[in-house]
Amino acid sequence: AASVVDEDNLSLIDKIPAGDYQEFLSSYENKIMIAAAINKLPDDLKEIIELSYYHDLNQREIAEKLKLSQMQVSRRLKKAINKMYEIIKYKD
């Protein structure tokens, strides 16, 4: 009889094809780096980035939720992304 593999008992590493492991690791490290940069943002910028990045809201949805204009959201997103770039670029 053929053995059926119980996917629930496989670790995450077992589920990733060997060739994709390095790409997965790089992607995972990038997500950690991005999360660390988000945590260093001022609260108003952090909230906008979290709504965009983690909750996948568009600018109009963010504007409605935060009672801002879409232009304010656009400017804050740009400012937040620039700050994150600086945080990541100049990290120790």
C-alpha positions as CSV (number, residue, x, y, z in Angstrom):
1,A,0.0,0.0,0.0
2,A,1.3,3.5,-0.8
3,S,2.2,5.7,2.1
4,V,0.2,8.9,2.5
5,V,2.2,11.7,3.9
6,D,0.4,13.6,6.6
7,E,1.0,17.3,5.7
8,D,0.2,18.5,9.2
9,N,3.2,16.7,10.5
10,L,5.6,18.3,8.0
11,S,7.7,21.2,9.2
12,L,7.7,24.4,7.2
13,I,11.2,23.6,5.9
14,D,9.9,20.2,4.7
15,K,7.2,21.9,2.6
16,I,9.7,24.2,0.8
17,P,11.3,22.8,-2.3
18,A,15.1,22.8,-1.8
19,G,15.7,25.1,-4.7
20,D,13.4,27.7,-3.2
21,Y,14.9,27.6,0.3
22,Q,17.4,30.4,-0.3
23,E,14.7,32.6,-1.8
24,F,12.4,31.8,1.1
25,L,15.1,32.7,3.6
26,S,15.9,35.9,1.9
27,S,12.2,36.8,1.7
28,Y,11.8,36.0,5.4
29,E,14.8,38.1,6.4
30,N,13.4,41.0,4.4
31,K,10.0,40.7,6.2
32,I,11.8,40.8,9.5
33,M,13.9,43.8,8.4
34,I,10.7,45.6,7.2
35,A,8.8,44.9,10.4
36,A,11.8,46.2,12.5
37,A,11.8,49.4,10.4
38,I,8.1,49.9,10.7
39,N,8.4,49.6,14.5
40,K,10.9,52.5,14.5
41,L,8.5,54.9,12.7
42,P,6.6,57.6,14.5
43,D,3.1,56.4,15.5
44,D,1.2,58.3,12.8
45,L,3.4,56.9,10.0
46,K,3.5,53.5,11.6
47,E,-0.3,53.3,11.5
48,I,-0.5,54.2,7.9
49,I,2.2,51.7,6.8
50,E,0.6,48.9,8.9
51,L,-2.8,49.6,7.3
52,S,-1.3,49.5,3.9
53,Y,1.3,46.7,4.3
54,Y,-0.4,44.3,6.8
55,H,-4.1,45.0,6.2
56,D,-3.7,45.6,2.4
57,L,-5.9,48.7,2.4
58,N,-5.7,51.2,-0.4
59,Q,-5.2,54.9,0.1
60,R,-8.9,55.7,-0.1
61,E,-9.7,53.1,2.5
62,I,-7.0,54.3,4.8
63,A,-8.2,57.9,4.4
64,E,-11.7,56.9,5.3
65,K,-10.6,54.9,8.3
66,L,-8.3,57.6,9.7
67,K,-10.6,60.5,8.6
68,L,-7.9,62.1,6.4
69,S,-7.8,63.2,2.8
70,Q,-6.4,60.7,0.3
71,M,-3.7,63.3,-0.5
72,Q,-2.7,63.3,3.2
73,V,-2.5,59.5,3.2
74,S,-0.4,59.6,0.0
75,R,2.1,62.1,1.5
76,R,2.3,60.2,4.8
77,L,2.9,56.9,3.0
78,K,5.6,58.5,0.9
79,K,7.2,60.0,4.0
80,A,7.0,56.7,5.9
81,I,8.5,54.7,3.1
82,N,11.4,57.2,2.8
83,K,12.0,57.0,6.6
84,M,11.9,53.2,6.4
85,Y,14.5,53.3,3.6
86,E,16.7,55.5,5.7
87,I,16.3,53.2,8.7
88,I,17.2,50.1,6.7
89,K,20.0,51.7,4.7
90,Y,21.8,53.1,7.8
91,K,21.1,50.3,10.2
92,D,24.0,49.3,12.5
